[in-house]
Amino acid sequence: MSRFQIDFKNKWILVTGASSGIGFATAKLLSECNARVVAISRQEEKLKTAITHFKNPEQHRHYAVDLAIDYETLPALLKKVALECGPLSGIFHCAGIESIRPIQILSNKSLDEMLNITLKSALFLAKGFCQKGVSVADEQTSMVFMSSVAAVTGQKGMSVYSAARAGLEGVVRSLATELAPRIRVNAVMAGAIETPMHTRLTANLPEESINDYRAKHLLGFGTPEDVANASVFLLSDLAKWITGTSMVVDGGYIC
C-alpha cells in the first residue's frame, strides 16, 4: 500500500447533506476508502437512493433529520448512532441551503433557517461528538465543516449566507483550541461548485453574468469531487497535524 493511500478501515464517519452535491460526493468517496458512512439528510428516499451508489451499500446507515428544525436533537441522534453502529471517527457537516437575498427583503424566518442548518447544527454536532462513547476514545478524531469563500469575500445578496459561513470560521478556530489534541477541527472553504444548489442559484442569471463569475475562478467552476478530495484528506490521518484552519478549494477565486 502507498504511504499516501487513504484507508478508513471500516471506521464510521457521519456526513450531513449526504443525499446530493458535495455531501453525496464526499460520502461516496469515503465509502470507496473503506469507511462506513452514517448519511444524514432531511429526505429519506433520496438518502436510500444515494447509499445504493456507495461501495458496499449494506454497510452504511442513514437517518432523516431536518436540520432547519431539529438541530437540537443532534446530540441525542449521535448517541443513538454510537449505540447502533459504534463510535464515530469523524464528522463532515455539509448540509446547507442556497440564499441570494437582498437585505431589503431579509426576514427572521430566512435568517433562522440559514443559521440553524449551517451554524447551530455545527455547534450541536460538536456537542454531540464530545459525549462519552460517541467518538472513538483511543485515537485522534476529526470534524470538518463545509465553508465558503463567501465567508471572506463580498457579493450582492449574500449577507445572510456569508454571515453563516463566517460564523463557521470562528467556530473552527475556537473548537480546535478547546478540543485539541483528541479532536481536530477544520473547514473547507469552497468557491463555486457545480451542484444542484449552484444550478438553482444561477438559474435566473444572464449568461454573461455566469461567464463573468466563472472567469473569476482561475481554474473555472469546481466539481463536488474537488471538494470531496479535500474533505476526505482532512478527515484522514494524513492530516493529523492540521487543526483550526480552513483549506481553500476555490479554483483561484480569492486571488
N, C-alpha and C positions, 0 to 999 in steps of 0.2 A: 504493500500500500504506500502511495506517495505520502510524504510527511505533510503535504498541504491538502490532502483529501479530507473533506468533512464527513464524518460519520457519527450520527447521534445515537447509534447502537440501542435502538428501542426506547430512548428517552421520550418522555411525554412533554410536548410543547403546546401551549394554548395559543390560538390565533383568533382574534376578533375580526369581524368583517371578512370571514373566510369563504363566503359564498361567491364572491366576484372580485374582479380587478386585482389590485396589489395583494390583498389578503388571500385570495384564492391562489395566485401565483406563488406566494411565499409558502402557504400551507402545502401546496403540491410539491414544491422543491424540498421542503422539509421531509416529506414522505419519501422522496427519492434519495434522501440522505439517511434513510432508515429511522427517522423519528416517527413516533406515534403522535398523531395530531388530535387535539381537542378543538374542534371547529365551532366557533360561535358566530351566530348571525341572527337577525330577527325573523328571517324567512326559512322555516324548517324544510320546506320542499326543495328550495334552492340548495340548502346545505346537503341534503341527501344526494342530490344530483352531483354536487361538487365533489363529494367524497368518492364517488364512483370513478373519478379521474385520478385519484391518488394511487400511489403504489400500495399494494396490499390493502384494499379498501376496508376489509373486515377488521383491521387492526385499529381503526380510528373511531373516535366518538364525536357526537355533535350535540349541541344544546342550543335551543332557540331562545334568545334573550333580546328584548328591545331596550338598547342602552339609553335611548332618549327618555325612557320612563323608569326602568328597573335597575339603574346603575347601583343603587344602594344594596341590591341583593347580591352583588358580585362576591363579597367575602363568603357568604353562605354557599354560593354556587361553587366557589373554589374548594371549599371544604368537601362538598359533595363529590366533585371531580376527584379529589385526592382519595376519597374512600372508595369510589367506584373504579378508578383507573390506576391510581398510585400517585406518589408525589410528583410535582412538576419540576422540570429542569429549566423551563423558560417560558416567557410570555411575549408575544408580539401583538401590540394593540394597534390595529389598523383601521378599525371601524370609523367611519366618518360620513359626512354629508357635504354636498356642494352648496355654496352660497355666494351669489353675486347680488348684493342688495344695497342700493344707495342708502345713506344714513337717514335721508328724509322719510323712508318707509320702514325704519327699524321698529320692530315690535318686541315686547318682552318674551313672547312665545318663541319667536325665531332665535333670539339670543339664548334662551334657556335650552332649546333643543341642541344648538351647536355646542354649548358648554357642557351639557350633560353627556353627549356622545363622545366628545373629544377629550375634555379636561377632567370632568368629575369621574368619568369611567376610568381614566388612567389612575387617578388617586385611589379609587376604591379597589381597583385591581392590585395596586401596590399594597394596600392594606390587607387584602385577602392573601396575597402571596407571602406575606410575613407571618401568617398564622402558623402555629405549630403543626407540623405534619403536612403542610400544603406544598412546600418546596423541599427538594431533596436536601437532606441535612448534612451529608458528608461530602459535598462538593460545591464548588462555586456555581451559582446560577445566574441567569441573565434576564433582564427586562428590556425590551426595545419598543419605543413609541414612534408611530408614524407622524412626522412633522412635515413642514413645507417651507420652501423659500419665502412664502408669504409672511413667515414669522419675522423676517428681517428686511423685506422689500415692500414698497408701497404700490398699490394698484387700486384703481377706482372700483368702488363697490365691494371691496374685500375686507372692510374694517372688522366685521364680526369674525369671519374666518381667520384673519390674521391675528386677532386678539386671542383666539383659542389656541392657535399654533404657537404663538409667542409664549403663552402661559405654559405650554408643554416644555418649552426650552428651560424655563425656570424650574419646573418640576424635575426635569432630568438632573440638573446640577445639584439641587438640594437633596433629592433622594439618593443620588450617587454618594454624597457625603454621609448621609445618615445610614445607609445600608452596607457600605463597604466594611470588610472585604468580601463578605459572603455573596452579596448580590450586586452584580454590575448593572448599571442603568444608563442607557444610551438612546439616541434617536437617529432616525434617517430623515434628512431634510431634502425633500424631493422637489424637482421642478415639474414641468408639465408632462404628465404621463398619459399615454393614450389608453384610457379606460372608459367604461360606460359613463362614469361620472364626468370625465373630461368631455365626452361627446355631448352630454346634456348641457354642460357649461358653455360650449362653443356653438351649440345648435343654431342660435339666432344671431351669431356674429357674421358680418360680411366676410367674404373670402379674403379680402385684402387685410382685414384685421387679424385673421387667423395666420396668414402668411407672415405678417409683421411680428406676431407673437412667437411663431416658430423660429424666425430669424434671430430672435434674441437668445435662443438656445443654440449655442455654437455648434452643437452636435445634433441639432434637431430635437423633436419631441422624443421622450423616452418610452420604454415599454414596461409593463408590470414586472417582467423578468429582470430588468435592470435593477429595480428596487429590491426584488426578492433576493438577488445575489448578495446585495449589501446587508440586508436584514439577516439572512441566514449566517453570514460571516460574523456579525455582531452577536448573534445568539450562540455561536460555537466557541469551542476552547481556543481557536486560533486568535480570538480577540480577548484573551484572558487578562491582558494588561491595558484594556481600554474601558474607561468608565467616565461618566459625567460629560459626554461630548455628543455632538451631532455630526454624523457623516453626511456631507453634502453630495447628493447624487442628482445633479440638475442639468447635465449636458452643457455646462458653462454659462448658465443663465445669470448667476450673480456677477460673473466677470463683466 
